[in-house]
Amino acid sequence: MLAAAKAIMGVAMEPGEVEALFTRSDGSYLFARWGRPIVPVVFGVAEASLPAIKGAFEAVVALARHRMAETDPELGANLMVFFVRDWAELLAVPDLDRLVPELAGLVGRLQEAEANQYRIFRFEASGAIKAAFVFLRMDAALADMPAGTLALAQAVQTILLWSDRAFDGTSPLVRAGEAVILRPDIAAVVRSGYDPVLPAMARDASHALRLAARCLVTGVPRAGTLA
């Protein structure tokens, strides 16, 4: 209850709370942010939904003070978002198995787990994020969400490499009146994570102390608001 209240009021997280956001199930600490401009492309949605989806990604990238581009000189697009109704549809996407070599096995695991979303990251030699693949199976829970809200949740979960447990049982979003916005405490972590003084990748948990200190002084604009 206290954590939820702090998130809504915009109170900065304690260092231990920040550390937990990047501490994986095996106990290791791993933080990473994008090192190159983000070039998103979306598959499997109606054209009418694209402006809301694009706007959500633009809002989160602007919050981070990072950059978007029209094309990636090496990859073309480096953030691919796939909307499907059944995981088996991924097996029919041309050349996707070349980008995700373990695709067949992944589809089987997602079907067995009855999952509705999954994200894969690729990394630069420096450890910075190089590319990301977002897979969404539109079950009843996701289908009930407005396109912009769903995209905002995915945008924040791909702007940094969060722990695999970071948002278990919670959401990076919060309702504020009639709007759905990024939680102020999470927004502060995102903005602080792109401070150019900090490394693009970190494995030492002391990094969380530096993040938490910046969250105390980071002014987070009211960006990413979606009706």
N, C-alpha and C positions, 0 to 999 in steps of 0.2 A: 504493500500500500504506500509506504513512504517513497519507494523508488518511483512508482507511478506518479505520485504527486510532484516529485522533483522534476520528472521529465516534462510534465505539463507546464510547470512554472518556469522551466528553463534554468533550474539550478544546476551548476556544473557537477559532473560526476566526481567521486573520490578516485584516487589513483588505482585502488584495487578494482573498482568497477570498470575503469578503462582497460586495465590489464585483462580482465575476464573477457572482454570483447574480442581479444586477439589470442587467447589461450585455447589451444585446440584440445580435442578429446584425449589426446595422448599426453597432455600436460605441457607441450612445447608452446612457446610464444612465437608468433609469426605475423608480422605486419607487412603489407605491401600496398603501394598505390600505383596508378598508371604513370608510365614514363613517357608515353607518346600521346599525341592527340587522339581522342576517341572518335571512331567512325562507326556509328551504329547502323544496322540494317535489320528490318523486321519482316518476318515471313508468317503467313497464315492468318492475317487479320483483314477486315474490310477496310477499304481506303478511307472511309469516313472516320475510322478510329486513329489513323496515323498522326494527325496533328496533335491530339492529346498525348499520345505516346511520345512523340518527338519532343513536345513541350516539357514533359516530365524529366526526360534525360537532360535536356538543355538546362533546366532549373537546377538539377543536382550538380552538373558540371560547373555551372556558374557559381554555385555555392562554394565548391571546392577551389574556385579560381584556377581551374584547369582549362583545357582547350578541346574543342571539337574541330573536325575537318571534314571535307567532302570525300577524301579518299586517303587511304594509307598506301604509301608508295611500295611497301613490301607485300601487304596482305589484301589490299583493296578495301575491305571492311574488317574491322578488328573486334567488333562487338555484335554478335549475331543473336537475335532473339527469335525463337521458334514457338509459335502457338499451334498446338495440335489437340485433337479430341481423343486420340488413342496413341500410346507410345509407339506402336508399330508403324505409325505414319513416318517416323524419323528414318526408318530403314529404306523408305522409298525416295528420300531427298537425294538428288544427284550429287555425287562426290562428297557427301557429308562424312562418309566413312573414311575418306582421306584426311579430313580435318580432325575427325574424332576416331582414331584407329580402333578403339575399344568399343565402338558404337553398338555392335550386336549384343555383347555382354552387358553393356550399360542398359540397353532397352529391357533386357530380361530382368535385371535387378530392379529397375523402376517399376515394371509390371508386377513383380512379386511383392514389392513393398507398397504397392498402390499409391505411389508418390504422385504429387501434382506439380512439382517443380524441381529443377536441378540446375546447378551452375558448374561450369568447368572453366578453369583459368589456365592460361599459358603465360610464361614468364621470359623476360629478357635475361641475358647473361648476368646483368646486375641484380636480378631478383625483382625488378619492377614488373608490374603487370603489362603484358604485351597484347593479350587477346582474351576474350571471354565469350563463352557460349551459354546462353540461357534457354532452357527448355521448360515450357509450361504446358501441362495437360489441363485443358479447360473442363475440370469437373464442376459440380454444382457450386462449390465454395468459390472458385475463381471466377466462374461465369457470372456470379452475382455482383462482382466488383466492377465499378466503372473502369473503363480502359485507362483513364489517366491515373486513377488511384493504384491500379495494379502495376502500371508502368513506373510510378513513383517508388513503389516498394522495391521493384527490381533494379531501378537505377541506383538507389542507395546501397543495395546489397552487392552491386558490381563496381561501385566507385572505389571501394577499398576491399582488401582481402580480409574479411571478418573471420572470426572463429566459426567452425562448423556448428557451434552451440550458441552463437551470439544472440540469436533471436528465438531460441527455443521457448515456447510458451509466452512470447511477447511479440510486439510488432515495432518496427522502426517508425511507424506512423501513429498519429493521434488525431482524433476529431476535435476541432476547435469551432464551436458553433455549427454552422452549415458547411464548413470546409474541412477537408482532410489535409493535414500538413505533416511534414517531417518533424519528428520529435525534436524539440530544441536541444536536448542534451546530445542526441545523436548527430544533429546538424553541427554542433560545436566540435565534435570529434572529427567529422568529415573535413570541416574547414581547417582545423588545426593539423590534421594529417597531411595536408598539402602545403604546410609551411615549408618554403624552400630551404630553410636551415636544417630541417629534419631529413634523415635518409629516406630514399624511396623504398627501402626494404630494411627490416630490423628483426633480429631473432632474440635479442636480449630484452628481458622484461623491464629493464630500466628505461627503455624507450617509452613505456606507458606513463612514467613519471613526467617525462618531458611533454607528452601529449596532454596529460591532465593539467599541467601548469599553463599551457597555452589555451586550454578550454576556459580557464578562469578569466582571461583577458580578451578572448576572441569575441568580437561582435558579430552575431549571426543575423543577417537580414531575414525578413519574413518572406523568404523565397520558397518556391515549391508548393504554394497554396493551390489546392484544387477543389473545385466545388463538388 
